[in-house]
Amino acid sequence: MIRESMRFTLAQNNSYLLEVKDLTVHYGNILAVDGVALGVGKGEIVTLIGANGAGKSTVLKGILGIQRASRGTISFMGREISRAATDKIVASGIAIVPEGRGIVTEMTILENLELGAFHRKDESESTLKMVFEKFPILAQRQNHYGGTLSGGQQQMLAIARAIMAKPVLIMMDEPSLGLAPIVVKSLFEDISQLREEGQTILLAEQNAKMALKMADRGYVFEKGQVVLNGSKQDLVDNAKVRQAYLGG
């Protein structure tokens, strides 16, 4: 446990693209997220790490308005979105790669990708071309149903679908879950490449070692609270983080 002795507060930073303050979320009478504060700067990969059930996914759902916050504020690009409808939040520039991938297995790969561009008012052909160049297997199999893809390919499609929205921020919820180690390595290489291309990413991930390897900063969650936050190196160098999440 890192709780108690390692709690820090979020430093003031007016340059955050996404800023969350005092976010509190309940599932009925169950307190799932308790007073969370975090920020994501433009061009960063920020990771949320912690055990299953620590509150990481609920934070992402709270930001998107899928699970309404009972307290707190969420600001995106300087505008408060705490009470906005989910479709409006997505249209404002936030895309999500959901836990479990969330692709439509009865639709073709191309149709899944077109679904990702649903909120765009401009033409999406150039983005589709870029996606197919980045993920050639999707181009080769674009007329195949999503359900015919392997788990790693489905995750690739879920990321590609998010890119199709031309988002300012991509949130990824446990993207490595259920994937073989060799596929996870390739997946994180793809995510790192997105950051090199200027994409901002908020990543909730149980695989702390891989997540911290490519992140700029991280937040450690325990029982619905942020118990530690800092730069990648700060967290990697922290003995309690190494013991709890990095294997010694």
Residue pairs with C-beta under 8 A, 6 or more apart in sequence:
1 222
1 244
2 220
2 222
2 227
2 228
2 240
2 241
2 244
3 222
3 223
3 225
3 227
4 227
6 220
6 227
6 228
6 238
6 240
7 225
7 226
7 227
7 228
8 226
8 228
8 229
8 230
9 37
10 21
10 37
10 38
10 39
10 229
13 19
13 39
13 41
15 41
15 42
16 39
16 40
16 41
16 75
17 40
17 41
17 42
17 76
17 77
17 168
17 169
17 200
18 39
18 40
18 63
18 74
18 75
18 76
18 94
18 169
18 202
19 38
19 39
19 40
19 74
19 75
20 36
20 37
20 38
20 39
20 59
20 62
20 63
20 72
20 73
20 74
20 75
21 37
21 72
21 73
21 74
21 75
22 35
22 36
22 37
22 71
22 72
22 73
23 33
23 35
23 36
23 37
23 59
23 62
23 69
23 71
23 72
23 74
24 31
24 33
24 34
24 35
24 36
24 69
24 70
24 71
24 72
25 32
25 33
25 55
25 58
25 59
25 61
25 62
25 67
25 68
25 69
25 70
26 32
26 70
27 58
27 67
31 224
32 55
32 58
32 67
32 224
33 55
33 58
33 59
33 62
33 69
33 224
33 225
34 55
34 223
34 224
34 225
35 71
35 72
35 225
36 55
36 59
36 72
36 224
36 225
36 226
37 226
38 46
38 48
38 59
38 219
38 226
38 229
39 46
40 46
40 169
40 200
40 202
41 200
41 216
42 200
43 195
43 198
43 199
43 200
44 195
44 200
44 201
44 216
44 217
45 191
45 192
45 195
45 200
45 201
45 203
45 214
45 215
45 216
46 201
46 202
46 203
46 215
46 216
46 217
46 218
46 219
47 202
47 203
47 204
47 205
47 208
47 211
47 212
47 215
47 217
47 218
47 219
48 56
48 59
48 202
48 203
48 204
48 205
48 218
48 219
48 221
49 56
49 205
49 206
49 208
49 211
49 212
49 218
49 219
49 220
49 221
49 235
49 245
50 56
50 206
50 220
50 221
50 222
50 245
51 206
51 222
52 206
54 221
54 222
54 223
54 224
55 221
55 223
55 224
55 225
56 173
56 174
56 204
56 205
56 221
57 99
57 173
57 174
57 204
58 67
58 224
59 204
59 221
60 96
60 171
60 173
60 202
60 204
61 67
62 68
62 69
62 72
62 74
63 74
63 81
63 89
63 94
63 171
63 202
64 86
64 89
64 90
64 94
64 96
64 171
65 81
65 83
65 84
65 85
65 86
65 89
66 86
69 82
72 82
73 80
73 82
74 80
74 81
74 82
75 81
76 89
76 92
76 93
76 94
76 168
76 169
77 92
77 93
77 168
79 92
81 88
81 89
81 92
84 92
87 119
90 96
90 119
90 165
91 119
92 168
93 167
93 168
93 169
94 167
94 168
94 169
94 170
94 171
95 116
95 162
95 163
95 165
95 167
95 169
95 170
95 171
96 162
96 170
96 171
96 172
96 173
97 155
97 158
97 159
97 161
97 162
97 170
97 171
97 172
97 173
97 175
98 158
98 173
99 173
99 174
99 177
100 177
101 151
101 154
101 155
101 157
101 158
102 158
103 112
103 146
103 149
103 154
103 157
103 158
103 161
104 111
104 112
104 115
104 146
105 145
105 146
105 147
106 145
106 146
106 147
107 115
107 145
107 146
108 142
108 143
108 144
108 145
108 146
109 138
109 141
109 142
109 143
109 144
109 145
109 146
109 149
109 157
110 142
110 143
112 146
112 157
112 161
113 128
113 131
113 138
113 142
113 157
113 160
113 161
113 164
114 124
114 128
114 164
115 161
116 160
116 161
116 162
116 163
116 164
116 165
117 124
117 127
117 128
117 164
117 165
117 166
118 165
119 165
120 164
120 165
120 166
122 166
124 164
124 166
127 163
127 164
127 166
128 164
130 163
131 138
131 160
131 163
131 164
132 138
132 139
132 142
133 139
134 160
134 163
134 190
134 193
135 156
135 157
135 160
137 153
137 156
138 153
138 156
138 157
138 160
141 148
141 149
146 154
146 157
149 156
149 157
151 178
151 179
151 183
152 179
152 180
152 183
152 186
152 187
155 175
155 179
155 183
155 187
156 187
156 190
158 175
159 170
159 172
159 175
159 190
159 191
159 194
162 170
162 172
163 170
163 194
163 199
167 199
168 200
169 200
169 201
169 202
170 194
170 199
170 200
170 201
170 202
171 201
171 202
171 203
171 204
172 191
172 201
172 202
172 203
172 204
172 205
173 204
174 204
174 205
174 206
175 187
175 191
175 203
175 205
176 184
176 187
176 188
176 205
176 206
176 207
176 210
177 206
179 187
184 207
184 210
185 210
188 210
188 211
188 213
188 214
191 201
191 203
191 214
192 214
194 201
195 201
195 214
203 211
203 215
205 211
208 241
208 245
208 246
209 245
209 246
209 247
211 218
212 218
212 232
212 235
212 236
212 246
213 232
215 232
216 231
216 232
217 229
217 230
217 231
217 232
218 229
218 230
218 231
218 232
218 235
219 226
219 228
219 229
220 226
220 227
220 228
220 229
220 235
220 241
220 245
221 227
228 235
228 238
228 240
228 241
230 238
235 241
236 242
236 246
242 248
